[in-house]
Every structure is written in structure tokens, then in C-alpha cells.
Amino acid sequence: MMFKKKNTIPFEIVKKFVVFIAILYLFDYSVGRILKYWYFKQDSGLLYRTTYALDSTKAEIVILGSSYANHHYTSAPFKERLHSTFYNAGRDGNYIFYHYSILQGILKRYTPQKIILDFNFEAFKKDEITYETISSLLPYYDNHPEIRSIIQLKGPFEKYKLISKTYPFNSLIYTIGIGNLEYNKTKRNKNYDEGYIPLFKTWNHTLTTDTFPRLYDLDSIKINIFRSFLLDCIKSKTQLYIVVSPSFTKYTYKDPSIQIACNIANELNIPFFNFLNDTEILRHSTFFADRTHLNNEGAQVFSNKVIDRILKTEKVKAFSFVKSQ
């Protein structure tokens, strides 16, 4: 009778493999801990502002949004005219997933009096880029369970990738290094004004008109996150204002994302201020640093226009309340 020899993996190979995995894990854990330490040791710069927004700000007025928010809302008018503390938590190149995550971190700690969400043109467009930008939240996965479901939208294997301790930081090594330099701290602190980042260039070009409607697929996940953002503000009893910032372009058609956002805001009785085609601002190219962003002078004008609308809205609301009594 013939017996076939079973194919077995030699014990030495298994042993070497286990040792290799153990070394790899220890290396990943050690490097990850070091990167995490230096990441959260920063006290200025881009990455620090996200940490501060999630973990520390107690401002009565909080600005949320992308680069429009970051560069269009300066602190002085809000503090002086609304008699409130202020923090601008906008971040360049980040969108509704980021804004909602920062909101979750804030509401977990306290309730601001007012939140201003700067809403982007084409914000509900279906694309992959927006999901890639969720990477900016990866360092907060361990300490902020309230935003894990948002981070996991980045991809189906994200929660498994995050077993690695270096993964959240592996594209940030250079930025972490810069953020810990004394030169960077001095430079940053000189220009930072409670999160607001001023732009000082001037855009000396003629106004363009966009007459071509952009057709794009809508992302239902983004729309649902936006609705959740509004509902969470209502539930927490913080007054939310949604604002569409101007760029140096006149639009002759209605953007589908802005229309949907406006409809949801109206349905939930949330003030919605659309400055996209504001004639006063568009008359002055000197208010802009480039075609899409206001410079410091323009931000001063725009901030005051937003405050005017807030005060008018609150006056109407107060009058309606008194009248109903």
C-alpha cells in the first residue's frame, strides 16, 4: 500500500515568519508612537489648528468650511460687533466630511452660541477626491470615536489599515517636522488670528462670467451628512448660519448643490446667506487675492456683510417672538 507524504510547512519557516511579523509590529508600533507624540506636540500650524478645533476651542462663534472659510472670516468684526469669542476652524482642501467631524468633536465638549458653515459651490458632486481628503482626520481615529464612521468612508479597508500605528502619519512626516520648528511657530503666530489666515495679494483682473451650467452626479452620502450637520446643530441648540462665499466670477446659472443645500436649510428653518453673486464685492477685484479667494481687505468687508445679515436675522426673529407673545 502506497502512502503519499503530506506537504507540511517546516517549523523553522513558521517560526521565522512569526518572528518577522512580531518585529514588523514592534517597528510599526514604535515609529507610530513617535510620530503621534510629535504630531500632538505641535502648538502652531495647519495640523495644530485641526487639533485645537477638535480638542480645545471653547469659542462662542465657530467658523467651519474649506479654504473659503479659512481666508474669508476675520475675527475682529465678529468679536467687536457680536460681543463674542471667535475661532476660525476652516481648513484648505477639506469638505463636508471634515466639517462634520470637527462639529462632532466640538459638540462633544460644549455648545457654541453660533456656528457658521461656509458652503462650497459643487459641494455635493460625486467624486473620489473628497473621500481622499478624509486622510486629514486619520490621526484622530483612536482618540475620537465620534468621527470613526466618517473616517471609515475613506475606503472599505480603512479600519483594518488603521491597525497600523504609522498609517495615520505616514504622509505627514515633513509637515510634522516643520510644525515643530521654532521658526515655523514664530512665523505662524505672527499671521494667525484665531484661526483666520489672511491673504495679502491683489487680483488685478477683469470679472469673468460663467454661463455654462455644470452637470454632475450628486453624492447622496454627502447630502445626508449635510442634513445630519444641520440636525445636530438644531439638537444641540446652537444657532447655525450657512453662507456661500463669493469668488471673482459671476454665475448666470444655479448650482445644483447650492439649490439642494438651500432647500434643506429652508425646510429646517436654518438661515442661508448666498453671496455668490454679491454685486458690491464683485465690483472690486482689489478685494480678491486670486480668482476664488478674498484677500484681507475683502475678508474685512465680507465678514461685516455676514454679520449684518446675522444681526438682521436675529432682529427679525426677536420681533417675531415678541409679536407672538
ABEGO torsion letter per residue (X at the ends): XBBBBBBBBBAAAAAAAAAAAAAAAAAAAAAAAAAAAAAAABABEAAAAAAAAAAABABABBBBEBAAAAAABBAAAAAAAAGBBBBBABBBGBBAAAAAAAAAAAAAABBBABBBBBBBBGAABBBAAAAAAAAAAAAAAAABAAAAAAAAAABAAAAAAAABAAAAAAAAAAAAAAAABAAAAAAAAAABBGGBBBBABBBBBBBBBBABBBBBBBBAAAAAAAAAAAAAAAAAGBBBBBBBBBBBBBBABBBAAAAAAAAAAAAAGBBBBBAAABAAAAABAAABABAABBBAAAAAAAAAAAAAAAAAAAAAAAAAAAAAX
